Amino acid sequence: MMHKRVLLLLTVLVFALSACNLTSSPDDGNDGDAQDSSKPSVQIIAPLEGDEIVVDTRVLVSITATDTVGVTRAQLFVDGQIVKTVPSEAAAGEQVFDAVLDFTPRTVGDIEVSVVAYRASIPSDEAVVLLTVRATSAQVTSTPIPQPQTNVPVITPNDPTCRIVTTVNLNLRSGPDLIYPVLAVLNAGAVLPISGRLANNQWWQVRFGNFGSSFGWVSAAFVLVYGNCALVPVVPIPPTPISATTQAPPPATFTPTRSPTPPTPTITLTPGVPDLVVASIVGEQEVVLSGETIRQYSVTITNTGAGATGQFSNTLTVQPGNIQIDLGNVGGLNPSQSILLQVNVTFNASGNYSLAVQADSGAQISEFSEVNNSAIYSVTVLLPL
């Protein structure tokens, strides 16, 4: 009898040890820090950690974000404050999302620049670089990029030609509307000269191809504009295509390297929760003062959430001066729906200005995130030569 009890105890002990080995192993390679594959990831391509930049000079931040479903937008922060939001042209997002965001530093010293990519309302971890802002270009130590990067544009602030820089992979169309065929796909960071515009500046006509012999149209919501743009003419709109669903293939002289429209995935969001973001601010960033100078700016607000909003108010604040301009009330936006608001801003003196847009300024909407409703646009007003 005693022999049977000892045998039973040994059997129980063996099973207990086996259970311990099944639940915990020091060699299973899982240290708890495995990357979360359920959210996007983002990398800052340029500028690099420790780079030096010049105060009051526009800085372009090139990024690449990836996601198994689709990156729908990216946001740029400087010292923790949102300064730019760039949406994908594809409503469902892109699995590989290249983008160019910009900001203008206003004080010298060290700054932290960070980027967060989103799949709808799901954020990535931050990508962060520390930069040093110098007072003059003569103080900047050269820090060349170690290898060529296709989406790192170079711009000349005093360029006599008006040009666009694409902020995302962007469709180049035969006319200024989504019904026109796609001629080519421009990579994020592509630089092209502007040849014309719509009267409301919502679309730009650009030259492309061999020796700039062809013309196409890009949406102003997905580009940056620089150079001397005061004399860009309003040009006639091309005839409406006979079949809006027929798209011409890209010409042989302008072959894109990546398409911004991957297979349409299914995005799962928390049902019924809206999320407003200021998708873009478009208008002149270098203004030549002539008495009381008025410029028009276009603001795009997008509902990136999963539910419809009700009515909400919006404001634009001009600094210095803390001048608040009412952008009006919006009756409501459905998921993925955008609205374009236009406002005239008056400049009376030269200097550096910031235009801060606040969506849902009256806090009327309960949103997925309450910290992404603003964006800042920098404007430099110059005295005439």
C-alpha positions in Angstrom: 0.0 0.0 0.0 2.8 2.4 0.9 4.5 1.5 -2.4 1.3 2.6 -4.4 1.1 5.9 -2.5 4.7 6.8 -3.4 4.1 5.9 -7.0 1.0 8.1 -7.1 3.0 11.1 -5.6 5.7 10.7 -8.2 3.2 10.7 -11.0 1.6 13.9 -9.7 5.0 15.6 -9.4 5.9 14.7 -13.0 2.7 16.3 -14.3 3.3 19.4 -12.2 6.8 19.9 -13.6 5.5 19.3 -17.2 2.9 22.0 -16.7 5.5 24.5 -15.5 7.6 23.8 -18.6 4.7 24.4 -20.8 3.8 27.7 -19.4 7.2 29.3 -19.0 10.4 28.8 -20.9 13.4 31.1 -20.7 14.4 30.1 -24.3 11.2 30.7 -26.1 12.5 34.1 -27.5 9.4 36.1 -26.3 10.7 38.9 -24.0 7.4 40.8 -24.1 8.8 43.5 -26.4 7.7 42.1 -29.7 6.5 44.7 -32.2 2.7 45.3 -32.2 1.7 44.3 -35.8 -1.8 45.7 -35.2 -0.8 49.3 -35.7 1.1 51.3 -38.4 4.8 52.1 -38.2 6.6 55.2 -39.4 10.1 56.3 -40.1 11.6 59.8 -40.7 13.8 59.7 -43.8 15.0 63.3 -43.6 16.1 65.4 -41.8 18.4 63.2 -39.8 19.0 63.1 -36.1 21.3 66.0 -35.1 20.8 68.0 -38.4 21.0 71.8 -38.3 18.4 74.0 -39.9 17.9 77.8 -40.2 15.3 79.8 -38.4 12.4 81.3 -40.4 13.2 78.8 -43.3 10.7 76.1 -44.4 11.9 72.6 -43.4 10.6 69.6 -45.3 10.2 66.4 -43.3 10.1 63.2 -45.5 8.6 60.1 -44.0 7.7 56.5 -44.9 4.9 54.8 -43.1 3.6 51.2 -43.5 0.6 49.3 -42.4 -0.9 45.9 -43.3 -4.3 47.6 -43.9 -3.6 51.1 -45.0 -2.1 54.4 -43.6 -4.7 57.1 -44.0 -2.8 60.1 -42.7 0.4 61.4 -40.9 0.8 64.2 -38.4 3.9 66.3 -37.7 4.7 67.6 -34.2 7.3 70.1 -33.2 8.0 70.1 -29.5 4.7 68.2 -28.9 2.5 70.6 -30.9 0.7 69.6 -34.1 1.9 71.7 -37.0 0.9 69.7 -40.1 -1.5 66.9 -41.1 -1.1 65.1 -44.5 -3.9 62.7 -45.6 -3.6 59.9 -48.1 -5.2 60.6 -51.5 -6.7 57.1 -51.3 -9.7 57.0 -48.9 -8.8 53.6 -47.6 -5.2 54.5 -47.1 -2.0 53.0 -48.5 0.0 50.1 -47.2 3.2 52.0 -48.0 2.6 55.7 -47.4 5.4 58.1 -48.5 4.8 61.7 -47.5 6.4 65.2 -47.1 5.4 67.5 -44.3 6.6 71.0 -43.6 7.1 73.5 -40.9 9.0 76.7 -40.3 11.0 77.1 -37.1 10.6 80.6 -35.5 13.2 80.4 -32.7 16.8 79.2 -32.4 17.8 76.3 -30.2 17.2 72.5 -30.0 13.8 71.2 -31.1 12.1 67.8 -31.1 10.4 66.8 -34.4 8.1 63.8 -34.3 5.7 62.1 -36.7 2.8 59.8 -36.0 1.1 57.8 -38.8 -2.6 56.6 -38.5 -4.8 53.9 -39.8 -8.1 55.8 -39.5 -7.9 56.5 -35.7 -5.2 54.0 -34.8 -1.9 55.7 -34.2 1.6 54.4 -34.7 4.5 54.8 -32.3 6.2 58.2 -32.7 9.3 58.6 -34.9 11.5 61.3 -33.4 14.5 63.3 -34.4 16.2 66.1 -32.5 17.3 69.1 -34.6 19.2 72.3 -33.9 17.9 75.6 -35.2 20.6 78.2 -36.1 20.2 81.9 -36.7 22.0 82.0 -40.1 22.9 79.5 -42.8 26.6 80.3 -42.2 26.3 78.7 -38.8 25.0 75.4 -40.2 27.4 72.5 -40.2 27.0 70.4 -43.4 25.3 67.1 -42.8 24.9 65.3 -46.1 22.4 62.5 -46.5 24.4 59.2 -46.5 22.5 57.7 -49.4 20.1 59.0 -52.1 16.5 59.2 -51.1 13.8 59.4 -53.8 11.2 61.3 -51.6 13.5 63.9 -50.2 12.9 67.1 -52.2 15.2 70.1 -52.4 13.6 73.5 -52.8 15.0 77.0 -53.3 13.1 79.6 -51.2 13.7 82.4 -53.7 13.0 80.3 -56.8 11.6 82.6 -59.5 9.4 79.8 -60.8 6.2 78.8 -59.0 6.4 75.0 -58.2 4.6 72.3 -56.4 6.1 69.6 -54.1 3.8 66.6 -53.8 3.2 65.7 -50.1 2.0 62.1 -50.9 1.9 59.7 -53.8 -0.5 61.6 -56.0 -2.6 61.1 -59.1 -1.8 63.5 -62.0 -5.0 64.0 -63.9 -6.0 65.4 -67.3 -8.3 68.0 -65.6 -9.1 69.6 -62.3 -11.5 67.0 -60.9 -11.6 63.3 -59.9 -13.7 62.5 -63.0 -10.7 63.2 -65.3 -8.4 60.3 -66.3 -5.2 59.7 -64.4 -2.1 60.5 -66.6 0.5 59.3 -64.2 1.3 58.8 -60.5 3.7 61.3 -58.9 5.8 60.1 -56.1 5.8 61.9 -52.8 8.4 64.7 -53.0 8.1 65.2 -56.7 8.8 68.8 -57.8 7.1 70.2 -60.9 6.6 73.8 -62.3 3.1 75.3 -62.1 1.6 76.6 -65.4 -2.0 77.4 -64.3 -4.6 77.3 -61.7 -8.3 77.3 -61.0 -9.7 80.7 -59.8 -10.2 79.2 -56.2 -6.7 77.7 -56.1 -8.1 74.2 -55.4 -6.3 72.6 -58.4 -2.9 73.5 -60.0 -2.0 72.8 -63.6 1.6 71.6 -63.9 4.1 70.7 -66.6 5.7 67.3 -66.8 7.3 64.8 -69.3 10.2 65.4 -71.6 11.2 69.1 -71.4 7.8 69.9 -69.7 6.0 69.3 -72.9 2.8 67.8 -71.3 0.3 69.3 -68.9 -1.7 67.8 -66.0 -3.6 68.8 -62.9 -3.0 68.1 -59.2 -5.2 68.8 -56.2 -3.9 71.6 -54.0 -4.8 69.6 -50.9 -1.9 67.3 -51.5 0.9 69.6 -52.5 3.1 72.4 -51.1 3.7 75.5 -53.2 6.8 77.6 -53.3 8.6 80.2 -55.5 7.1 83.2 -57.2 3.4 82.4 -57.6 1.9 85.9 -57.9 1.5 85.7 -61.7 0.2 82.2 -62.2 -2.8 82.5 -64.6 -6.3 81.1 -64.3 -6.5 78.7 -67.3 -9.5 77.1 -69.1 -10.8 73.8 -67.7 -10.5 70.9 -70.2 -13.7 69.4 -71.6 -15.4 66.9 -69.4 -14.3 63.4 -70.4 -16.9 61.3 -72.3 -16.4 58.4 -70.0 -15.4 59.4 -66.5 -14.5 55.8 -65.7 -12.0 55.5 -68.5 -8.5 56.2 -67.4 -5.6 56.7 -69.7 -2.4 54.7 -69.0 0.7 56.6 -67.8 2.8 57.8 -70.7 6.0 56.0 -71.5 8.1 59.1 -70.8 6.9 59.4 -67.1 6.9 56.0 -65.4 5.9 56.0 -61.7 7.6 53.8 -59.2 4.7 53.2 -56.8 1.0 53.5 -57.0 -0.9 55.2 -54.2 -4.0 53.0 -54.6 -3.4 49.5 -53.2 -6.2 46.9 -53.1 -9.1 48.3 -51.1 -9.0 46.8 -47.6 -11.7 46.7 -44.9 -11.1 49.2 -42.1 -12.7 48.4 -38.8 -13.3 51.4 -36.5 -15.1 51.9 -33.3 -18.7 52.4 -34.6 -20.3 55.7 -34.3 -17.3 57.8 -33.2 -16.3 60.8 -35.4 -12.8 62.3 -35.5 -12.2 65.7 -37.1 -8.7 66.7 -38.4 -7.5 69.8 -40.3 -6.3 67.9 -43.4 -4.7 70.9 -45.2 -4.3 74.6 -45.3 -3.5 76.0 -48.8 -2.5 79.5 -49.8 0.5 81.8 -50.3 3.3 81.4 -47.8 5.4 84.3 -49.0 3.3 87.5 -49.5 4.7 90.8 -50.7 3.1 93.7 -48.8 1.3 96.3 -50.8 -0.7 98.6 -48.5 -3.4 96.6 -46.9 -2.8 93.2 -48.5 -5.5 90.5 -48.6 -4.9 86.8 -49.4 -7.3 83.9 -49.5 -6.6 80.6 -47.8 -8.4 77.3 -48.2 -8.9 75.0 -45.2 -9.9 71.3 -45.6 -11.4 69.6 -42.6 -12.0 65.8 -42.8 -13.9 63.4 -40.6 -11.5 60.5 -40.3 -13.7 58.6 -37.7 -16.4 56.0 -38.1 -19.4 58.1 -37.2 -21.1 61.2 -38.5 -20.7 64.5 -36.8 -23.4 67.0 -35.9 -23.0 70.8 -36.5 -19.7 72.3 -35.4 -17.9 75.6 -35.5 -14.4 76.5 -36.7 -12.0 79.4 -36.3 -8.7 80.7 -37.6 -6.4 82.7 -35.3 -3.7 85.0 -36.8 -0.6 85.6 -34.7 0.9 88.1 -33.8 -2.2 90.1 -32.8 -4.3 87.1 -31.7 -6.9 88.0 -34.4 -9.6 85.4 -34.5 -11.6 84.9 -37.7 -14.8 82.9 -37.8 -14.7 80.1 -40.4 -18.4 79.4 -40.0 -20.4 76.4 -38.9 -20.5 73.1 -40.7 -23.8 71.3 -40.7 -22.1 67.9 -40.3 -19.7 65.5 -41.9 -20.1 61.7 -42.6 -17.2 59.3 -42.1 -14.4 60.1 -44.7 -16.2 63.2 -45.8 -14.3 66.5 -46.2 -15.4 70.2 -46.5 -13.4 73.1 -47.9 -13.6 76.4 -46.1 -12.2 79.6 -47.5 -11.1 82.7 -45.6 -9.5 86.1 -46.4 -6.6 87.2 -44.2 -5.5 90.8 -44.1 -1.8 91.7 -43.6 -0.8 95.2 -42.7 2.9 94.8 -41.8 5.9 92.7 -42.8 7.0 89.9 -40.6 6.3 86.2 -39.8 2.8 85.1 -39.2 1.1 81.9 -38.1 -2.5 80.9 -39.1 -3.9 78.5 -36.6 -7.0 76.6 -37.6 -9.2 75.0 -34.9 -11.8 72.6 -36.1 -14.8 72.2 -33.7 -13.7 75.3 -31.9 -16.8 75.2 -29.8 -16.1 71.6 -28.6 -19.6 70.6 -29.8 -18.5 67.1 -31.1 -17.5 64.1 -29.0 -14.6 62.6 -30.9 -12.3 59.6 -30.9 -9.4 62.1 -30.3 -9.7 65.6 -29.0 -6.1 66.6 -29.6 -5.8 66.5 -33.4 -8.3 69.3 -34.3 -5.8 72.0 -35.1 -3.1 72.9 -37.6 -0.7 75.8 -38.0 0.3 77.4 -41.3 3.3 79.8 -41.5 3.3 82.9 -43.7 6.1 85.4 -44.3 5.1 88.9 -45.3 7.9 90.8 -47.2 8.4 94.4 -48.0 8.4 95.2 -51.7 11.8 95.5 -53.3 
